[in-house]
Amino acid sequence: MNPETIVVIGAGLAAATLVRELRARGYDGVLRVIGDESALPYERPPLSKGFLQGADEVADFTVNTAAWYAENHVDLRLDTRAISIDRKHQHVVLADGTTIDYDALVLATGARSRLGGSEPMAGHDLPGVHLLRTLKDAQALKEQITDGTQVAVIGSGWIGMEVAASSRALGARVTVYSPDDLPLAKVFGERFGHHLLELHQRHGVDVRTGTRVQGIELVDRHLQVVSDAGSSRAEVVLLAIGAVPNVELAETAGLEVDRGVIVDASLRSSDSKILVIGDAAQAFNTRLRRQLQVEHWDNAIRQGKLAAATLLGADESYDWLPYFFTDQFDLGMEYVGDAKATDETVVRGTENEFVIFWLRERRITAAANVNIWDVNDTLRALVGREIDPARLADDSITLEEL
Ligand SMILES: Cc1cc2nc3c(=O)[nH]c(=O)nc-3n(C[C@H](O)[C@H](O)[C@H](O)COP(=O)(O)OP(=O)(O)OC[C@H]3O[C@@H](n4cnc5c(N)ncnc54)[C@H](O)[C@@H]3O)c2cc1C
């Protein structure tokens, strides 16, 4: 491909990794990045963990410094929103009406927080009700959580549970509302769900499982979370009920879109001049032989690098397994693979330090290491193999010996 001008819409982790990789591979054409946030592209995982707890500074998780963009001649336009793509004339239209021409365009628009089901949840826009997607969101949330603050977290997904843990670390009183019987068990199985529930309960989080929230109200200047189990007061509410990929630009431009924008194993969309990376992409994974939309840190980095390869004509493809990590209280977990909720699970290890394997027709579909470190690469190599479940569970056989 080797285009003269590459324009990237979205200035998040995938975009920042892409431009870094392009320059590292010797690309010397024009590079422009358009992002609607004010901060230099940063990594989001610390927003619900170290940054919220006060342990990490923004500079610690900023991908490239301002000096790097300047020295590498990357035209980074922050606080700038792209509003449409004109594929015929190959330009992007910005909110101020100006246009930017491209030879190749990369969409790295990420995702946004979900507000509700078909309708936004009642009260989502009340003062004191927060979402957590951006640094600005995290700063606003952090300002409101101190010792003794009553925090209500709606949703028991990764971000909800991480914020619950971080809020407890700050001394807040925390309630988590979950429609499920166990947090995250639908994807990660009951063993992990129980472990997570007990971990949070042990640290004083009031996890209200099987409780559906109808909305948030303001009563006598206090927030009330209204659920099918009644109403409870809160000073701060976090709405953490999932994310929605930002695909509207692609959709309006006539690209093929499902949950994410459909791209091939080289990350090219139905218009070969437009690539899509990160949370917004639904790419063909050659290893799993299906389209995959992944909202994880590792994926944004790897797809940023892969897009650079594609743009420069290298023959590389989306062939890796999804990887994910979380940190909550003293729990650290890494997951690699692509399990389904219906897969059988096998666990090895002790109460607090264990490995979970997921199996379908005796073949390992995924594995997670909980409070055990430096084994994820070994687990990655085991995914796809057929191994007797009894051996998987047998701790006297090392992971390497499997
Ligand atoms: C609080 C939080 C914690 C997380 N923790 C973990 C974790 O522990 N482990 C893990 O694996 N993953 C985690 N993730 C997920 C991970 O951060 C994402 O997968 C990753 O950020 C995706 O990168 P991206 O570049 O695709 O999108 P993003 O990082 O979302 O960046 C996209 C950027 O594009 C901008 N944009 C969108 N549309 C436009 C437009 N039209 N014009 C201009 N700019 C636009 C957006 O505002 C945003 O700045 C977490 C996410 C959040 C929010």
Ligand as a Chemical Component Dictionary entry (heavy atoms), coordinates in Angstrom:
data_LIG
# 
_chem_comp.id                   LIG 
_chem_comp.type                 NON-POLYMER 
_chem_comp.pdbx_formal_charge   0 
_chem_comp.three_letter_code    LIG 
# 
loop_
_chem_comp_atom.comp_id 
_chem_comp_atom.atom_id 
_chem_comp_atom.alt_atom_id 
_chem_comp_atom.type_symbol 
_chem_comp_atom.charge 
_chem_comp_atom.model_Cartn_x 
_chem_comp_atom.model_Cartn_y 
_chem_comp_atom.model_Cartn_z 
_chem_comp_atom.pdbx_ordinal 
LIG C1  C1  C 0 -11.972 2.129  32.683 1  
LIG C2  C2  C 0 -11.433 1.100  31.735 2  
LIG C3  C3  C 0 -10.631 0.077  32.214 3  
LIG C4  C4  C 0 -10.125 -0.892 31.348 4  
LIG N1  N1  N 0 -9.355  -1.890 31.855 5  
LIG C5  C5  C 0 -8.885  -2.859 31.035 6  
LIG C6  C6  C 0 -8.082  -3.931 31.551 7  
LIG O1  O1  O 0 -7.834  -4.022 32.747 8  
LIG N2  N2  N 0 -7.626  -4.854 30.678 9  
LIG C7  C7  C 0 -7.895  -4.802 29.339 10 
LIG O2  O2  O 0 -7.456  -5.676 28.594 11 
LIG N3  N3  N 0 -8.638  -3.788 28.811 12 
LIG C8  C8  C 0 -9.147  -2.825 29.631 13 
LIG N4  N4  N 0 -9.910  -1.805 29.110 14 
LIG C9  C9  C 0 -10.196 -1.778 27.658 15 
LIG C10 C10 C 0 -9.137  -1.041 26.860 16 
LIG O3  O3  O 0 -8.822  0.161  27.484 17 
LIG C11 C11 C 0 -9.652  -0.794 25.436 18 
LIG O4  O4  O 0 -9.807  -2.049 24.826 19 
LIG C12 C12 C 0 -8.725  0.099  24.629 20 
LIG O5  O5  O 0 -8.681  1.383  25.167 21 
LIG C13 C13 C 0 -9.180  0.186  23.181 22 
LIG O6  O6  O 0 -8.353  1.069  22.497 23 
LIG P1  P1  P 0 -8.869  1.846  21.188 24 
LIG O7  O7  O 0 -7.717  2.671  20.750 25 
LIG O8  O8  O 0 -9.520  0.904  20.269 26 
LIG O9  O9  O 0 -10.063 2.778  21.711 27 
LIG P2  P2  P 0 -10.073 3.962  22.767 28 
LIG O10 O10 O 0 -8.991  3.792  23.756 29 
LIG O11 O11 O 0 -11.473 4.040  23.246 30 
LIG O12 O12 O 0 -9.765  5.272  21.891 31 
LIG C14 C14 C 0 -10.649 5.742  20.910 32 
LIG C15 C15 C 0 -10.561 7.252  20.858 33 
LIG O13 O13 O 0 -11.244 7.720  19.706 34 
LIG C16 C16 C 0 -11.976 8.872  20.045 35 
LIG N5  N5  N 0 -13.020 9.087  19.035 36 
LIG C17 C17 C 0 -14.118 8.335  18.795 37 
LIG N6  N6  N 0 -14.829 8.839  17.773 38 
LIG C18 C18 C 0 -14.164 9.933  17.339 39 
LIG C19 C19 C 0 -14.399 10.880 16.311 40 
LIG N7  N7  N 0 -15.464 10.795 15.521 41 
LIG N8  N8  N 0 -13.515 11.901 16.147 42 
LIG C20 C20 C 0 -12.425 11.983 16.955 43 
LIG N9  N9  N 0 -12.146 11.118 17.926 44 
LIG C21 C21 C 0 -13.004 10.105 18.136 45 
LIG C22 C22 C 0 -12.487 8.526  21.438 46 
LIG O14 O14 O 0 -12.954 9.644  22.143 47 
LIG C23 C23 C 0 -11.214 7.943  22.044 48 
LIG O15 O15 O 0 -10.400 8.944  22.536 49 
LIG C24 C24 C 0 -10.433 -0.820 29.965 50 
LIG C25 C25 C 0 -11.253 0.214  29.475 51 
LIG C26 C26 C 0 -11.746 1.169  30.349 52 
LIG C27 C27 C 0 -12.646 2.265  29.820 53 
# 
loop_
_chem_comp_bond.comp_id 
_chem_comp_bond.atom_id_1 
_chem_comp_bond.atom_id_2 
_chem_comp_bond.value_order 
_chem_comp_bond.pdbx_ordinal 
LIG C1  C2  SING 1  
LIG C2  C3  SING 2  
LIG C2  C26 DOUB 3  
LIG C3  C4  DOUB 4  
LIG C4  N1  SING 5  
LIG C4  C24 SING 6  
LIG N1  C5  DOUB 7  
LIG C5  C6  SING 8  
LIG C5  C8  SING 9  
LIG C6  O1  DOUB 10 
LIG C6  N2  SING 11 
LIG N2  C7  SING 12 
LIG C7  O2  DOUB 13 
LIG C7  N3  SING 14 
LIG N3  C8  DOUB 15 
LIG C8  N4  SING 16 
LIG N4  C9  SING 17 
LIG N4  C24 SING 18 
LIG C9  C10 SING 19 
LIG C10 O3  SING 20 
LIG C10 C11 SING 21 
LIG C11 O4  SING 22 
LIG C11 C12 SING 23 
LIG C12 O5  SING 24 
LIG C12 C13 SING 25 
LIG C13 O6  SING 26 
LIG O6  P1  SING 27 
LIG P1  O7  DOUB 28 
LIG P1  O8  SING 29 
LIG P1  O9  SING 30 
LIG O9  P2  SING 31 
LIG P2  O10 DOUB 32 
LIG P2  O11 SING 33 
LIG P2  O12 SING 34 
LIG O12 C14 SING 35 
LIG C14 C15 SING 36 
LIG C15 O13 SING 37 
LIG C15 C23 SING 38 
LIG O13 C16 SING 39 
LIG C16 N5  SING 40 
LIG C16 C22 SING 41 
LIG N5  C17 SING 42 
LIG N5  C21 SING 43 
LIG C17 N6  DOUB 44 
LIG N6  C18 SING 45 
LIG C18 C19 SING 46 
LIG C18 C21 DOUB 47 
LIG C19 N7  SING 48 
LIG C19 N8  DOUB 49 
LIG N8  C20 SING 50 
LIG C20 N9  DOUB 51 
LIG N9  C21 SING 52 
LIG C22 O14 SING 53 
LIG C22 C23 SING 54 
LIG C23 O15 SING 55 
LIG C24 C25 DOUB 56 
LIG C25 C26 SING 57 
LIG C26 C27 SING 58 
# 
